[in-house]
Structures are given as C-alpha cells and as structure tokens.
Amino acid sequence: MVRVPRGMHRLAGTPPRGPGWLAPRPGAWRPRVIGQQLWQYRLTGIELTGGQAPGVIGAGGGATVSIGPAGLGTVWYPQVANISTSVGANDGATCTIYLGAQGVPNLFQGQSYAGGGDSLGLPVSMMRPGQLLIAVWSGSIPGATCAINIVGTMDVLQW
C-alpha cells in the first residue's frame, strides 16, 4: 500500500506512477535553474575569496592542506600564500608549497622554515579549476592547527 505524505497529492491528468504524480505542498517552490550558456559575462580583478584552508598536524608532526579555484570560469591569480600554525612563531616547522592536481604535489613553488607563520610569494601566473596549491608541513607539534590563506585576484563569470 502506497502512503502519500500529508500535503502531497496527485497532479491532475498524470498517471498514478508517472513522473510528477506527487506535487510539493502548497507554497513550496523550486529555485530557478539558470542554463550554463547564460554565464557569459566575465568579472575580472576581483579580490580572491575562498582561498583559506585549515588542517590539523598529525601524530608524526606533518600535515597536508590543499586549496584551489572551483566553479565554471573561475580563474585565480595568486600572489602570496600566508601560512600559520596555532603554535605561532615558536613553531620550528617547515612548510613547502607545491602546485599540483588531485592532491599530487608536483611543481615546487616555495618553502619556509618558519612554518608557524610566514608569507611566501607565489610564482604562479594563474590557476584554473582542478589545479591546487598544496601546503605540506613537517616537524610541527602534533595536534596543532595549521592554515593557508591565498591572497590575490580572480576572474568569475556572471549572468
């Protein structure tokens, strides 16, 4: 026996088991779906947002954190990577930054022996979705938190 939740009813003129035979309760609405072809106006030079990623130092004193652009038409132009740990300036950790894809660090971008707090200039010209900046900490205090913050500009699509 099929039980229909309260507020749901069969739409008039549709078969009992066809698509759309249950309608949402009155007052419910579906957000408008915007076709991909309408996202055609590029906004350039916007301050980079969403470039922060936290992590936790593991038992061996190391952590890996990755961050990169996401979304159709989003392009990052990173300039500086700010790295830090919750221990602060007294942390003797080393942080190495790579550029890679799918979490595989393959292009060296910079290294800091002050992994507790430092800024590294990035030689990356631009990043598209799928490319990641990967920060690898080693020699830190287990249980501490670490973070990377990317500063730069980005391009996005608007409709």
C-alpha positions as CSV (number, residue, x, y, z in Angstrom):
1,M,0.0,0.0,0.0
2,V,1.4,3.4,-1.0
3,R,1.2,6.1,1.6
4,V,1.1,9.7,0.5
5,P,2.5,12.2,3.0
6,R,0.2,14.9,4.2
7,G,0.3,17.9,1.8
8,M,1.3,15.8,-1.2
9,H,-1.3,15.0,-3.9
10,R,-1.5,13.5,-7.3
11,L,-1.4,16.1,-10.1
12,A,-4.5,16.2,-12.3
13,G,-4.1,14.4,-15.6
14,T,-1.0,12.4,-14.7
15,P,-0.8,8.6,-14.4
16,P,-0.6,7.3,-10.8
17,R,3.0,6.2,-11.2
18,G,4.2,8.6,-13.8
19,P,6.7,11.5,-13.3
20,G,5.3,14.3,-11.2
21,W,2.5,12.4,-9.6
22,L,3.4,13.8,-6.3
23,A,3.4,17.6,-6.0
24,P,5.0,19.6,-3.2
25,R,2.8,21.0,-0.6
26,P,1.2,24.4,-1.4
27,G,3.6,27.3,-1.0
28,A,6.7,25.3,-1.8
29,W,8.7,26.5,-4.8
30,R,11.7,25.4,-6.8
31,P,14.6,27.8,-7.4
32,R,15.1,29.0,-11.0
33,V,17.6,27.0,-12.9
34,I,20.0,29.1,-14.9
35,G,21.4,27.5,-18.0
36,Q,25.2,27.3,-18.4
37,Q,25.2,29.2,-21.6
38,L,23.9,32.3,-19.8
39,W,27.0,32.6,-17.6
40,Q,28.9,34.7,-20.2
41,Y,30.0,38.0,-18.6
42,R,33.4,37.8,-17.1
43,L,34.2,40.0,-14.0
44,T,38.0,40.5,-13.7
45,G,40.3,41.7,-11.0
46,I,38.0,40.8,-8.1
47,E,39.7,40.2,-4.7
48,L,40.3,36.5,-4.3
49,T,37.7,34.9,-2.0
50,G,37.6,31.3,-0.7
51,G,41.3,31.0,-0.6
52,Q,41.5,29.7,3.0
53,A,42.1,26.1,4.1
54,P,42.7,24.8,7.6
55,G,44.2,21.5,8.7
56,V,45.4,19.6,11.8
57,I,49.0,18.5,12.4
58,G,49.1,14.7,12.7
59,A,50.9,12.5,15.2
60,G,54.1,12.5,13.1
61,G,54.3,16.3,13.1
62,G,53.1,16.7,9.5
63,A,50.0,17.9,7.6
64,T,48.9,18.5,4.1
65,V,46.4,21.2,3.1
66,S,45.2,21.9,-0.4
67,I,43.2,24.8,-1.9
68,G,42.3,25.9,-5.4
69,P,39.6,27.5,-7.5
70,A,36.2,25.9,-8.1
71,G,33.4,26.6,-10.4
72,L,32.9,27.2,-14.1
73,G,35.0,30.0,-15.4
74,T,36.8,30.8,-12.1
75,V,40.4,31.7,-12.6
76,W,42.8,32.6,-9.7
77,Y,45.8,34.8,-9.9
78,P,47.5,34.1,-6.6
79,Q,50.3,36.4,-5.4
80,V,51.0,35.5,-1.8
81,A,50.5,32.5,0.4
82,N,50.2,33.2,4.2
83,I,50.9,30.1,6.3
84,S,50.5,29.7,10.0
85,T,50.1,27.2,12.9
86,S,48.3,27.6,16.2
87,V,51.7,27.4,17.9
88,G,52.8,30.6,16.3
89,A,56.3,32.0,15.8
90,N,57.9,29.4,18.2
91,D,56.9,26.6,15.9
92,G,60.0,25.2,14.2
93,A,58.0,23.6,11.4
94,T,58.9,23.6,7.7
95,C,56.2,24.3,5.2
96,T,56.6,23.6,1.5
97,I,54.1,24.7,-1.1
98,Y,53.5,22.9,-4.4
99,L,51.2,23.3,-7.4
100,G,49.5,20.1,-8.4
101,A,46.3,18.4,-9.4
102,Q,44.2,15.9,-7.5
103,G,46.3,16.3,-4.4
104,V,49.6,15.2,-6.1
105,P,52.3,17.8,-5.3
106,N,54.5,18.0,-8.4
107,L,55.6,21.6,-9.0
108,F,57.6,23.3,-6.3
109,Q,56.5,26.8,-5.5
110,G,58.3,27.8,-2.3
111,Q,59.5,26.7,1.1
112,S,59.5,28.4,4.6
113,Y,61.5,27.3,7.6
114,A,59.1,29.4,9.7
115,G,56.1,27.2,9.3
116,G,54.4,28.7,12.3
117,G,53.8,32.0,10.5
118,D,55.2,33.3,7.2
119,S,54.3,34.8,3.8
120,L,55.6,33.3,0.6
121,G,55.4,35.0,-2.8
122,L,54.0,32.6,-5.4
123,P,55.4,32.4,-9.0
124,V,52.1,31.0,-10.3
125,S,50.7,33.0,-13.2
126,M,47.1,31.6,-13.0
127,M,45.1,28.7,-11.7
128,R,42.0,27.1,-13.2
129,P,39.6,24.6,-11.6
130,G,41.4,21.3,-10.9
131,Q,44.7,22.9,-10.0
132,L,45.6,23.1,-6.4
133,L,48.1,24.8,-4.2
134,I,49.3,22.1,-1.7
135,A,51.0,23.1,1.5
136,V,52.9,20.4,3.3
137,W,54.0,21.0,6.9
138,S,56.7,18.8,8.6
139,G,58.3,18.9,12.0
140,S,55.5,20.6,13.8
141,I,53.8,19.9,17.2
142,P,51.1,17.1,16.9
143,G,47.6,18.3,17.5
144,A,48.3,21.9,16.4
145,T,46.1,23.5,13.7
146,C,47.6,24.9,10.5
147,A,46.2,27.1,7.8
148,I,47.0,28.6,4.5
149,N,45.5,31.8,3.1
150,I,45.9,32.7,-0.5
151,V,45.9,36.5,-1.4
152,G,45.5,37.7,-5.0
153,T,42.8,38.4,-7.6
154,M,40.4,36.2,-9.5
155,D,38.0,36.2,-12.5
156,V,34.5,34.9,-12.3
157,L,31.5,34.5,-14.6
158,Q,28.3,36.4,-14.1
159,W,25.0,36.0,-15.9
